[in-house]
Amino acid sequence: MEHKNIYQLVLAGVLCAIGLVVPMVMPKVIIGPMSFTLGAHVAIFLAMFISPKVAAAVCLGTTMGFFVTTPLIIAARAATHIIFALVGALIIRRYPNIMESFVAGIGLPYCMLWVRCLW
């Protein structure tokens, strides 16, 4: 069990590092209180498949990257990613075979889209 915890900790660290670097080096378009950064969600989506704790940690790491590179309102908006990442990670934990079905595999991203839009 300890090996699994260390493995998840290392993966969370690597994904946090990716999440910190992406806002710094990827192209972005800033319009008002929004920022469209290419590749900003990749680390979060990968973390959702590992565990809810890792997803939360990676969201906090990516938020730090946005605090460094964007205005405060955009970084605060980036902090709301923790909500949809936790919901997605909990759905994946509850239904681990969700990606085996085409309909369910398409349904999960749309569900996450609506959760993200509401927050």
Rosetta blueprint (number, residue, H / E / L):
1 M L
2 E H
3 H H
4 K H
5 N H
6 I H
7 Y H
8 Q H
9 L H
10 V H
11 L H
12 A H
13 G H
14 V H
15 L H
16 C H
17 A H
18 I H
19 G H
20 L H
21 V H
22 V H
23 P H
24 M H
25 V H
26 M L
27 P L
28 K E
29 V E
30 I E
31 I E
32 G L
33 P L
34 M E
35 S E
36 F E
37 T E
38 L L
39 G L
40 A L
41 H L
42 V H
43 A H
44 I H
45 F H
46 L H
47 A H
48 M H
49 F L
50 I L
51 S L
52 P H
53 K H
54 V H
55 A H
56 A H
57 A H
58 V H
59 C H
60 L H
61 G H
62 T H
63 T H
64 M H
65 G H
66 F H
67 F H
68 V H
69 T H
70 T L
71 P L
72 L H
73 I H
74 I H
75 A H
76 A H
77 R H
78 A H
79 A H
80 T L
81 H H
82 I H
83 I H
84 F H
85 A H
86 L H
87 V H
88 G H
89 A H
90 L H
91 I H
92 I H
93 R H
94 R H
95 Y L
96 P L
97 N L
98 I H
99 M H
100 E H
101 S L
102 F H
103 V H
104 A H
105 G H
106 I H
107 G H
108 L H
109 P H
110 Y H
111 C H
112 M H
113 L H
114 W H
115 V H
116 R H
117 C H
118 L H
119 W L
